[in-house]
Structure formats: structure tokens, C-alpha cells
Amino acid sequence: MRGLRVLRATTVLSGCLGVLLLLGGTPARAHTALEEASPGPGDTVGPGAEVVSLTFGRLKSGTTPKIGLVGPDGTTVPVGKPVVADGSVTCAAVTGLPTGVNTLTYTVTSADGDTQSSAFQFEVAKGAATAEAATACQQLSLQPPDTGSDTGTGADTVEDDAFLGLGRTTALALLAGAVVVIAGAGFLAVRTRRGT
């Protein structure tokens, strides 16, 4: 009878670990990957760009992406309020890109509700060609950057629904896995205590 209890306990623990691996052990799929950008990752562009544009897969209607820029000296570069054009192109006005390596951060929400945050760098150099925004952005009337505040730029681009740097969906899956493991361990403890 004792051997049967040990077998049941091992089976429950194995099941709990299996569920945890299924929930948190699989790599996250990018629902909305960056397809194109101007300026793009690794590009060298002139300082005259007035608009940055990022093209993704379908974005969730009614959500406002966040775009931030940090200059070579670590200061925030003002960015206007981003606008989504054609359901997948994010456009934002900028002024006076500083010469040197700039870091662009973004947070977007895909059509299925998954939120993604990432960043890339590009270089601004005098004499280089000016980056042209995506065609979808060229017809828009974009809000100019507010040079008096940091709203919507720099450090404020951290994902609102993030928990420990994870998206809401991933964090919930990991939490569910942890609950299953804890419940399984509690069940094992009770069964073991009753058996002795």
C-alpha cells in the first residue's frame, strides 16, 4: 500500500512539472514583429528626419503605441504622440535628431492583444541621406513633439501591463504554472502526512 502512495505522489509531481513546462517552458511567439522602420535598426541617416515610422503586422485598433528616443549622451529626444496608419504603421513626429548613436524604444499591441516592447539603435551622421518615413505616414498631420515634458518618450515607454518585464499573457501563464506546482506540492504533503 505504501508503494502505491509513493507511485501516486510521483505521478502527481510529474504531472505538475509537466504543466509548468507546457505553460512557461515554450518560447513566446512574436505576434507582431517589426517588419520595417525608418530609420531602421543599424541605419545611418542624416539629422533632418521629421518623422519616424515603424511597420508591424496588424495592430490592435484603439490602442496607442509608445515610441521613445534617447540620444547619444543619454538625454531624451522629444517625440510626438504616435499615430497608427493603415492598421500596421506607427508614425511619430520628431525634431532635430542628435548626431551619434540614438536608441529608439517602442511598445505596441498586436491585433490579438499581445503587447510587445523592444528597442534598436541607429546612427545620425551629417552628410548621410535623410530617412524617409513610410508612405502611410506622409499624408498624416502628426502632433509635434512636446519639448516641455517627457510624456510618451524615453523611460515612459515601459510596457504598462508588464510584470517583471514580461507581457501580461506570459506573466499570467507563469503564474498559473506556479499555482499548479504549489497546489501539487501541497497535495503531496497532505497525502504523505496522512500515510505516516
N, C-alpha and C positions, 0 to 999 in steps of 0.2 A: 504494500500500500504506500509506503514511504517513497519507493522508486517511482510510482505513478505521480505523486505530488511533485517530485523533482522534475519529472518529464513535463508536467503541465506548466510549472514555473518557467522552465527553459523555453517552452513553446510561446508563452505569453511575452516573455522578454524579447525573444526573436521577432515576434510579430510587431512589438512596439518599435524596435530598432528598424525594422523594415519600413514601417510607416514613416518614421522620421527621415530615412534616406529618400523615400519617394517624395516627401514634401520639401525637404531642404537640400537634398544631395544632387538634384539635377540642375544643370546650368540654366540660368534665366535666358529666355529668348527675347531678343530686342524686337518689340512690336513696332517701333518707329525708329528706324535708323536714319542718321544723317546721310542724305544722298548727294547733296551738293551744297556748297557755301561760297559766298563772295563777300569778303576774302575767305579763302578756304584754308584748311589745315596745311601748314608748311609753305603757303604762298608768300611771295614778296611783292608788295604793292606800293603804289605811291600814296602820299598823305592826303590826297584830295577826295577820298571816298566820302559820300554824303549819306549812304545807306548801306547797312549790312543785310544780307539775305541768307536764310538757311532753308533748304528744301528737304522735306521729310516725306514719309508715307502719309496717309490720311491722318489729320489731327482731329481731336475731339472738338466738335462745334461748341461755341460758347466759352471756351477756355482761353485764357490769355497767356501765351508763352512768356518766359522771362529771358532776357538777354543782358549780360553784363560784360564790361570790358575793363581790363586792368592794363595800364601802360607799363613800359619797361622799368620805370622807377617804383612800381608798386602802387601808384595812385589810381583811383577810379577815373575812368574816362566816361563822361556823361553819354547816356544812350536814351533815345526817346522811347515812348511806350510802343512795344511790339504790336504788329497787326498781322493777322493771318490772311493771305490772299490765296484764292483757288483751293482752299481747304488743306493745303500742304506746304505753302511757302510762308515763312515768317520773315517780316520786313521790319526794320527799325532804323530811325534816323540817327546819325552820328555827326559830330563836328570835330575837325582838327585831330585826326589820328596822330599820336605822337610817334616820332621816328624811333625805331628799335623794335624789339620783340614784344608784341601785345598778346594778351591771353583773353580769349572770348569764352564765356561760360553761358550755358543755356539750360533751360528746363522746359520741356514740352509734355503734353498729354496726348497720347495716341487715341484713335477713334474708339478703341476698346477700353479706354480708361487708364491704361498703364502710364505712369509718369516716369520720364527719363531725364536725368541730368548728366551733363558731360561738359567737356571743355577742350579747346585746342588752341594752338598758337600760330600766329602769322607774323611776318616782319613787314615793317613800314620803312621804306628807303626812298630818299629823294632821287628822282630820275627814273624810278620804276613806273610802269603803267598803272593808272588808277583802276581799282577794282570796280567792275560794273555790276550793279545789283541785278537780280533775276528780273526777267521781263514783267512778271506779275507784280513786282514792287514799283516799277517805273511809272505806273499810272495812278498810284495812290497818293493821297495827301496825308503825309505822316506827321505826327506830333513831334516837334523839335525837342532835343534833349533839354532837360531842366538842369541848368548849370548850378542852381542854388541848393540842390539836395541830391542824395544818393538813391532815391526811390527807384527800384527796378534795375539797379546796377550792382556790380561788384559782389560783395558778400551777401546782398539781399537775394541773390539768385538761388540760394539753397532751397531745395525742394520742401514745400510747405508740409506735405504729407509724409515726410521722411521720418524713419525711426532708426536710429543708429546707422544712418547713411543708406538704409535700404528703402526701396519703394514700398508703398502700402501693401500691395499684393504679396510681395516676398516676405515682408515682416509678419503678415498675418499667417502665411503658410508655416513659417518657422515657429511662431507662437503656438499654432495648432499642434505641430510636431512635438514641441516641448511639453504641452499639456498631455499628449498621449503617452509620452515616455514617463512623466511623473505619475500619471494615473496607473500605468502598468507597474511601476516600481512600488507604488502604494498597495496595489493588489497583491503583488508578490510578498510584500512584508506581512500583510494580514494573513495570507494563506500559510506562510511559513510559521508565523506565530501560533496559529490555530493547530498546526500539525505537531508542535512540540509540547 
